[in-house]
């Protein structure tokens, strides 16, 4: 298999009034045929990380609300519990889940769900990156 050769050029760009000790470097990566090669995360990777970030933030809110014993009658708590229930439900049987809202409880199921969804998002993003490199 032919080896791919990449050439990296770095150009120091001077601003008119730079701050002391700073410089801006523009980097261009090209392949052996002269075509520019993208080196940063693709749009698809960013979308995966964005969606997983929103989901993980909602799950973190659920964990904190459950830990503090938030009342389900409150609109915000009800929204968070309702929006995250489908994502946490597959993990409820792991540790003998008993539905109790308004009672302070460490919801281990939510922590497990956060870890699993973070690993899934990381795996999907890496598969996108691998597919992009091979194309």
VENJO-V31220 format. One record per backbone hydrogen bond with DSSP energy under -0.5 kcal/mol. NH is the residue of the N-H (numbers start at 1). CO is the residue of the C=O. If there is no record, write none. Layout:
NH	CO
NH	CO
This chain:
7	30
9	7
9	28
11	26
13	11
13	24
14	12
15	13
18	15
22	19
24	13
26	11
27	25
28	9
30	7
31	35
32	5
34	31
37	29
46	42
47	43
48	44
49	45
50	46
51	47
52	48
53	49
54	50
55	51
56	52
57	53
58	54
59	55
60	56
61	57
62	58
63	59
64	60
65	61
66	62
67	63
68	64
69	65
69	66
70	65
74	71
78	74
79	75
80	76
81	77
82	78
83	79
84	80
85	81
86	82
87	84
88	84
88	85
89	85
91	88
92	89
94	91
95	92
97	92
102	70
105	66
107	105
108	106
110	107
111	107
112	108
113	109
114	110
115	111
116	112
117	113
118	114
119	115
120	116
121	117
122	118
123	119
124	120
125	121
126	122
127	123
128	124
129	125
130	126
131	127
132	128
133	129
134	130
135	131
